[in-house]
Amino acid sequence: MSSDGRALPDEPLPTVDLDVDLSSHELLRRAHVLDALGPDWDPVAALRGEEAAYELLYSGLSAEQQRMYDALVSAGVLPRRGGSDAAA
């Protein structure tokens, strides 16, 4: 029974294929992102900064924190430090 008290039909409703092409929207989105970053954005410098912040975050750990960090790296939860592929 439907929510308004009418009986539902015994036969299944027809299916409708719906295809939406978002490729033009994705290109527009990427253009807006690059425009917002500006012409001075340096992706290599950004990656180096992220790596430096990561190193700082995990420096000076206590023995227990280091043990936990090593366990998380071994489990694949965290990436290993110093493994950056950013261009030098």
C-alpha positions in Angstrom: 0.0 0.0 0.0 1.2 3.5 -0.8 1.4 6.2 1.8 -1.9 7.7 0.6 -3.8 4.4 1.0 -3.9 3.4 -2.6 -2.8 -0.1 -3.7 0.5 -0.3 -5.5 0.5 -2.0 -8.9 1.6 -5.6 -9.0 3.9 -5.1 -12.0 7.3 -3.5 -11.5 7.7 0.1 -12.6 9.8 0.6 -15.7 13.5 1.4 -15.3 14.9 4.6 -16.8 18.6 4.9 -17.8 20.0 8.2 -16.9 23.4 9.3 -18.2 24.8 12.7 -17.3 28.1 13.9 -18.8 29.9 16.1 -16.3 33.1 16.4 -18.3 32.5 20.0 -19.4 31.5 20.9 -15.8 34.7 19.3 -14.6 36.8 21.3 -17.0 35.1 24.5 -15.9 35.7 23.6 -12.2 39.4 22.9 -12.8 39.7 26.3 -14.7 38.1 28.1 -11.7 40.5 26.3 -9.2 43.6 27.2 -11.2 42.3 30.8 -11.6 41.8 31.0 -7.8 45.3 29.7 -7.1 46.7 32.4 -9.3 49.8 32.5 -11.6 52.3 32.5 -8.7 51.2 29.1 -7.3 54.1 26.6 -7.3 52.9 23.0 -6.8 56.4 21.7 -6.1 56.9 24.3 -3.3 53.5 23.4 -1.9 54.4 19.7 -1.8 57.7 20.6 -0.1 55.9 22.7 2.5 53.5 19.8 3.2 56.4 17.4 3.6 58.1 19.9 6.0 54.9 20.2 8.0 54.5 16.4 8.1 58.1 16.0 9.4 57.5 18.7 12.1 54.3 17.0 13.1 55.9 13.7 13.8 59.2 14.9 15.2 60.1 14.8 18.9 57.7 11.8 19.6 58.0 10.0 22.9 58.9 6.4 22.9 55.2 5.3 23.2 54.2 7.8 20.5 57.0 6.5 18.2 55.9 2.9 18.8 52.3 3.9 17.8 53.5 5.8 14.8 55.6 2.8 13.6 52.6 0.5 14.1 50.4 2.8 12.0 53.0 3.0 9.3 53.4 -0.8 9.3 49.6 -1.1 9.0 49.5 1.3 6.0 47.5 3.9 7.9 50.2 6.5 7.7 52.8 7.0 5.0 56.4 6.5 5.8 58.3 9.7 6.5 60.9 10.9 3.9 59.2 9.0 1.1 58.2 12.1 -0.8 58.3 11.9 -4.6 58.3 15.7 -5.0 60.9 17.0 -7.4 64.0 18.4 -5.7 
